[in-house]
């Protein structure tokens, strides 16, 4: 995946004071960590894992088990 830069994004204020190296989950996007270039006035995050959604996906196995 090519480098993707998003600007004008909103995050909780406390995110800026989280320790570097701590993984953060951004809703429906994935897990991120602070970049070394991150500053309180300009936060920079690197994605470490994406979250996938598949439209029309069947219910998960545990939901199928409840029907039996």
N, C-alpha and C positions, 0 to 999 in steps of 0.2 A: 504494500500500500504506500503510495507517495505521501510525502509530508503534507499534512493538512493543518492550516492555521485558522483558528476561529477567534474572532474579536467581538467585543461587546457582550460577552457571556456573563451571566450572573452566577455567583457562588455565595455560599454562606460566609459571613465575615470571619468566622473561626477557622475557615480553611486556610487562611493566610498564616496562621500561627501553628498549624499542625507540623510536627517534626518531619524533616526531609527523610525519605525512605519509607514513610508510612503510606500504605496503599489507601486510596480514597475511591469510593464508588460514586460515579456520576450517573444519575438516574437514566436508565435505558441506553447508556453509552458504553460503559465499561469501567475498568479499574485503572487508576492513574496514580502517578507519583510526581512530586515536585521536581522540576528541572533545576539544575545547578544555577541557571540564569534567572531563576524566579526571585522577585523582590516584592516586598509588601505592596508597593504601588503598581506592580506589573507582574501578576502571577503567571507562571508558565508551568504546564503539566505535560507529562509524557504518558501516553496510553501504554499499559502493560498487558491488558487483556480486553478483548471486545466482548460485548454481550450480543447474542444473536436472537432474533425473533423470526419465526417462520409463520407467515399467515396461513391459516387453515390447518395448522398442525393438530394431530390427534391429541386428546388429553393424555397426560402423563400416566405411567404405569400404575402409580399408587391410586390414582382416581379410578382406573379400570378395576382394580382389586376391590374397591368399595362396592361395586355394582354386583359382585358375585354372591 
